[in-house]
Amino acid sequence: MIHLEAVYHRASQQFCYALNEEILMVGLQTGEEVEQVWIHYGDPFSTGILGGNEAWEGSREEIVTKMRLPQHLWWEIPVQPPYKRCRYFFEQNGSFILRMAFIRQRM
């Protein structure tokens, strides 16, 4: 059983950041009982810009890089969004556990 109170992610700071011009690093913190995590990611506007009857899925990729910390697991994966914007969500054992969106701002 997954403990949802142990799942933590923010679309900022160390959980989601641009590694370079092309690659976005996405991290997730979970409890120690989690064995596998997948990320679904892609362009947030792939189904259109007006929304409505949306059936967005994105690319599904298993997160294999994990680090065991004293009280939780840290999962991390580099993704390459096609248009410097990325919508993503995490999946664990067939359940969607967290949905996020990241749009890179030009400075």
N, C-alpha and C positions, 0 to 999 in steps of 0.2 A: 504494500500500500504506500502510495506517495503522500508525503506530508507537505501540503501546499504552503504551510507557513515557513518551510525551509527553502522554497523556491524564491529567488530574488533576481531581478534584472532592472536596469534603468537604461534608457536610450541616451546615455551621456556618461562622461567620465571614464572609468576603467571598464565599464560593461559594454560600451559601443563607441569605437573611435576609428578615425581614418588612419590607417597605417602609412599610406602614401596616396597618390592621386587616384589610384585604381582600386585599392583593397580596403575593405572595411572589416575590422576585427570585432567580433561579437562574442560576448562572454555571458555565461549563465551560472548562477550558484544554486546548487540543490542539496538535499540531504544525502546522507551516505547510502541510503537504500536504493537509489536510482542506478540502474545498470546501463541504460542506453538513452540517448537523447538525439533527436533529429531537429534540424532547422529547415523551415520552408521559407524561401526568400525569392524576391524578384521585384520587378517594377510595379509600384502601386497603381499606375495608370494603365496597366496592360488590359484591363477590362473596359477601359473608357474613362473619361474624365468626369462624367456626370453621375456615376454610381448607378443606383437602381437595382436591376436584377443581376447582381454581382455574384460570380462564382470563381473567385480568385484562388489559385492554388500555389503558384510559384514552383521553384525547383526544390526538391526534397534531398537533403544530404545529411548523412549521419555525422554527428560531432564525435570524433574519436580522441581528440586531445583533451585529457582530463588530468587534474592534479588533486590529490587527496590532501586536504588541509585538516587541522585538528577537529573541526566539528561539521565540515561539509565538503562537497566536491565542487571543483571549479572546472567548468567546461568552456572551451574556447575554439573558435573556428574563423578562418579568414574567408570572406565572401567577396565576390567581384560583381557589384551591381552594374547593369549595362548603362544606366544613364545618371550615375552619381546620386541616385535616390533609391531607397530600399525599403520595402515592406517585408516584415518577417514575423514568423511565430515559431514557437517551440512545440515539439511533440514528444511525449514520453509514453510508451506502451499504448499507442493508439489514441491517447487523450491529448487534446491541445491544451497546453498549460499557460501560455502567455502570448499575447499578440502585441506587436510594436511596429512603429514606422520611424524611419530615419531619413531625413532629407538634408543633404550637405549644403551648407550655406557658403557662398563665395564671399571672401573677405577682400 
